[in-house]
Structure formats: structure tokens, C-alpha cells
Amino acid sequence: MPCGIVPVMNDFHDITQNPVNISVSLEDLNPAQYEAVTTTEGPVLVIAGAGSGKTRTLVHRVAYLISKGVDPASILLLTFTRKASQEMLWRAGNLLNDSCKRVVGGTFHGIANTLLRRYGAHLGFNSAFTIIDRSDAEGIVNLLKSSLGLSGRDKQFPSKRAIVNMISGSINKATELEDLIYDQYGHLSDHVEELLTLRKNYEEFKMNHGLMDYDDLLVNWKRLLAEFPDAREAVSGKFKYIMVDEYQDTNLIQADIVRLMACFHNNVMVVGDDSQSIYSFRGADFFNIMRFPKVFENTRIVKLEENYRSTQPILTLTNDIIRNAAEKYTKTLFTSIQGDEKPKVYAGRDERSEARFIVDTINSLIKEGTDIKEIAVLFRSGFHSYKLEIELASNGLDFEKRGGLKLTESAHMKDVLSFLRILENPSDNLSWNRILLQLDKVGPKTAEKITETVTLSADPFSALSRYKAGKTWAAGMRRLCELFDDLLAKERTPGELFEIVLEYYRPCFEELYRDDYPKRQKDLEQLKAIIAGYDDLQSFIDDTALDPPEADNTRDAGGVDKLVLSTIHSSKGLEWDVVFVLGLADSRFPHASASIGEQMEEERRLLYVAATRAKKKLYLTYPRELMTPDRQFKRVGMSPFLAELKPGVFERIETEASSIFEQVKRTEPLYTPPVKKKSSRKLQLNDLSVGTRVEHPFFGIGEVKKINKPSGVDIAFDRHGLKSLHIDYARLKLV
């Protein structure tokens, strides 16, 4: 695509030229970091090994550019979380001055939102579009399935979640939807034409109602740059220096956006680690970082190899894990941190024995003075920690399991946000439908009719007040109209609007969530505190969609620090003094389905990420015996990733429980069935139905989500999430 130098349009700030040659110290940088910071012209690829100070490098580069007279507003810093960009710019300001606040920093989706609200008219969008999250998208797809007659029981049609995954996957992987279906969902190939029709209707629905999902933000940013020269000149011409963090996690669309944004100057620096590319399931393309020097000619490659996190024995092992990677930028991590304790490998008799070893070791570490919050247990998949959770509970060790919904993704929070979203985008069909369904005696069909009437009107709020309500729900409709009259009566702060909505919503809230509304009330109070910090409503709504806040569940009510249990994917970017990686058995890690090619390579990188989280001690464990889905036991060996390590990079832990001879002598059975109480009848599957509230002796209170005949049940527990249990062994009680 032809690109020429054009006058820069001042679309983001009133720019005051920055004073030149402000002093910034680079003394604390090592030679590789110094090279990355001071190489400001042309393309630069920084391969930043784990714990090698990539954030320090980006921070100093921002400050260095400004100190040399670069206008802060011409610098674009792209990160994968808003928190990351805010922290970097705050640190840069501490190095230099407040001019760093004028650097444009944020996530790809956040910057896309800002640009599309200004230039979206080129694409047919006005500035008041609403951003929808995954559950909103699934709701729209479900609605369209019904309207297109694709929801009948006689049709083996994919679920709303699967459909959204397919549509999103085709976008993020830059492949045609039908190709993705044939490649990954072959069993659904008979429905290709219907799925294409559904996708077309989904796109039209979003356009007609001023909605964009997360994928649309990136797709439309790319379209804006690629298809509209005036917008490309205004946007691309403004940013003279572009920096991208975690480049190994970008998808093809994001890589194209970076190329287009840098087309006037090629002053782009990307920072990442090919060895930590583990998000292909989200559409991340490992080869973006590998092909960067081919996309940008004359790229300077800088490798950050000095590690500031881990001891050398841990780094020696992690270097050896990645040594056999099929394709990589060769690097060798080293450190000056003192420590000579090698990583430990332990083989348990089974998962129960493995869990006991981990718990016993944690107890010993705590007695020796290790803070429990500095200990983490990592695993490939969430269910791998099941046995460990039981063992921790029986030993009285409190833990936090990472994951779950963001604060604003839960149903009651989405209810409240719907009122505020409509104030900014009265055409938001999804929010109208959600609000109307809260009215007593109003069902889905009635809500849909009202929504259609209201959203097609030039003045939706007047149309709502004129709508003829049924006798049974007229009072509720009148109250809703009065709410919007109040909200629109005069200018109010976001916090004041929230208070009015909350007063209206509280009776609905207590009725809809009668089982646990006191617990959910805490979320509303937390949201109230968050919105109080905003001056305009649109910014608040955008932030809750693009970078939703999480409930603070790292401490319990008493402020007690906890052990961390986490999937490896959720642990990336974090570090602990002591790390356990469990489940390193053949067919479990790597996963049995990842037998060849890039899938196997990503599994190797996953283990590398896990091991590089450890600062002082690293334990790698696996069971010698696993239970199969049909409840049989099979012998397994260690993960091939462990088996291929060089001799001497780890120490084996041999205990009485791990000795093969002692295993033979042990009289403890592989599985101990629960003791049956004669005093009470055990629950049967036919005692349960979807929605039944039950109590488990360990997981606590939960709700039945699915019955899996002949003997399985899926239960969403309030504190531990979704679990699949066998009815004969679960020891459930009705609540």
C-alpha cells in the first residue's frame, strides 16, 4: 500500500512542543537494554527473555524519546492490559516529568475504541456505538437462531457459545468461516450454509443497533487504515514512534494494524518472547514475532538475556526446556542472583500421593519462614487441581484459585449497566431487552415487541412512554418510564446516575437473586466506588467493556494472605518465591491431543512459562498412575518435556511414598469410596434437576447446571466454580 509523508493532524491533544534535551538517566540499564532504548529510528525487535526487564526497557525508551525532543503525543504505546500501559507511563513520568502523561498508551482494543469513535463515520458508525462482550454476543446469536428457525429440538445445531467461538476464531485466525468449520468442526459441516447466514445476520444486527464486539474493534481499525486514505493520513501520520508490548501474543489483524500504523516511518519497536507464546486458542499467532524482520526490512534484533528474577539453577533448567523447540530465537538466560538449589522432580504413586507431597512440602516451607502468599501451584487445566484442593482443605490451608468472572460480567452487574448503556446509545437493542425482561409479567416475546418498537423510533424514550402496556405490567412500565424521565431531566455525574438506577433496580434485584442477593450486593457497592471516579459516562461504559475490573478476591474478609492455585495461562507475567508445577505426566502435559507440530511446541512453551515464574525454588511433580474417563487406572510416565532434559539440571526427590517398592507394600487402596451413612438416603440423579441448590462437603453450596446420565452432574459452586461430579461419590445434600 502506497504511503507518503503527510502533515500531521492534531486530533488527540492540543500539542505544546516539548522542551528538548531533558536529562534522563540510563545508568541502571544493562548493555542490551541500553541498545534497545537508544535505537530510536527504524524497526527494532526486542527478544525479551523471562524476567529480563522488558518493562524497564519500554519505560526508559519512552522517557528517552521525550528527553530528545520527541513530542509525547506522537508516541503510541500498545499493551495487552490498560494497567500495564498506565504503570509504564507512570514510571516514565518518575524518570522524567509529567509530559509522559501525554503519551498515547493503552490496549489495542482501547485505542481502537478511541479512534473509531472519532473516525467511525467512514465505516457507517456514529460515535455512540456500544461495545458488547462475549455473553452479549451469545445472547444476540441465540436470538437470531430462534428468529431464523435454527433452534428446534430436531436440529443438531451448534450452541450459541460454539457459534460465537467459530465466528470469532475465523476473524482472529484470518481464515474463512467455512474453512475453519471444515478444519476444526468437521462434524458440523452439514450446517455451513446456515452458519454463514447466521453470521451475516449477526453482522447486520450489530450494524443496525450500533453495536461492536471485541473483534469488530480490531477489524474496523484495520479497515479504517486500509480502506480510507484520509483517515490513514490523520491517524498513521500522527504517531511517529510506535512501541508494542507482548508482541508474541498478537494475532494477524493486530500485526497488520502495526504495519499500517508505521507505514510513514517504520519507527516501530516490538517487545516479546517467542518462548512465551501460549495463547493460540485466543487467535495469537506465534509466527508474527518470527516473521517481523521480514515484514520490516533492516530490523535490528536485540536480545535481553540477563534475568532479574530467578536463580541460575532454575534458569539452567528453563533454558534446557526450550532448547529443543523447533523454531525459536536462540537465547540463553543468565543471572547474578545468588542461589544453588536445583529444581526438584517428584513422582507420586497417584494424584492423591502427588497432592500430599505438595501439601506436606508447603507446610514445611511455611514452618521454615516462607510467606504463604509467595507460594503458587500451577497446572495446565483447571480440573487438574481437584485432588490438591481436597488435600489443602483437609489440612486447613487456605487458597485462592485464579479465574472466574470479571466483576462486570456477572448477571446483576450487567443488569445495572444496561440502564447506563441505553443513556449513551438508545438503539442498544440488547440492553433494552434485558431491562424489559426485569418487569413483572413481561416475557421474552413481549420484551422483544417493545424493544423493536422503541429502537426503531427516532426518540426511543418517548416511544417507550407511548407504548400501550398490558394491565398486568402497566405499573412496572410506568415506573420504568419515570426512571428514564428522572435520568434525562438534567446533567448528572455518572455516580449520580448510578444512584438513581440502583434505587429503581433494588426491588428487582432482591427478587431476581433472592437466594444470594446480600452477597451480590457487595459487587454493586464495589461498582459504585469505581464509577465515582469518572467524569463522563461513556468512558466508564467503555472501560467496563474493554478492561473490566475484577473483584478483589486475593484476601478473605479477615485480610489473610493465601496460597495461589492457578492455570499456567493465568500465571503469565507473575512470579513467586516458590512454584510447584503439577500433573507433568505423559498424555496430560503435553495434552494427549497435542501430539505433533505447533500444538506440541506451544505445550513446550507452556511449561517454560510455568517454570520461569519461580524465583527461589521450583518443584515439578507428576503421578505415576492416572484414572481414565471410564474410571480405570493406567500407568503413565513423566512428561516427555521432563524426560528430554539433560542429566543434572534437576534433583529427584525419593520418599517412602514415591519408592516403587514401598508402593507395592502399601495397603492403602487406590481409591477409597465414601463411607455410607445408614441414617440418611443418598441422593440419586432423579432427585436433582437443573436449578436445584445442593451442598457438597468440600465445595459448599452450588446449583445444578446439567444432568449427565447415567451418573454425572455438573454443578456451579458459589466459591469453586463449575465441577463435574459422579452422583454416587459426591455426597450431595439438598439445600
Secondary structure, 3 states (H helix, E strand, C coil): CCCCCCCCCCCCCCCCCCCCCCCCCCCCCCHHHHHHHHCCCCCEEEEECCCCCHHHHHHHHHHHHHHCCCCHHHEEEEECCHHHHHHHHHHHHHHCCHHHHHCEEEEHHHHHHHHHHHHHHHHCCCCCCEECCHHHHHHHHHHHHHHCCCCCCCCCCCCHHHHHHHHHHHHHCCCCHHHHHHHHCHHHHHHHHHHHHHHHHHHHHHHHCCEECHHHHHHHHHHHHHHCHHHHHHHHCCCCEEEECCHHHCCHHHHHHHHHHCCCCCCEEEEECHHHCCCHHHCCCCHHHHHHHHHCCCCEEEEECECCCCCHHHHHHHHHHHHCCCCCCCCCCECCCCCCCCCEEEEECCHHHHHHHHHHHHHHHHHCCCCHHHEEEEECCHHHHHHHHHHHHHCCCCEEECCCCCHHHCHHHHHHHHHHHHHHCCCCHHHHHHHHCCCCCCCHHHHHHHHHHHHCCCCHHHHHHHCCCCHHHHHHHHHHHHHHHHHHCCCCCHHHHHHHHHHHHHHHHHHHCCCCHHHHHHHHHHHHHHHCCCCCHHHHHHHHHHCCCCCCCCCCCCCCCCEEEEEHHHHCCCCEEEEEECCCECCCCCCCCCCCHHHHHHHHHHHHHHHCCEEEEEEEEEECEEECCCCCEEECCECHHHHCCCCCCCEECCCCCCCHHHHHHCCCCCCCCCCCCCCCCCCCHHHCCCCCEEEECCCEEEEEEEEECCCEEEEEECCCEEEEEECCCCCCEEC
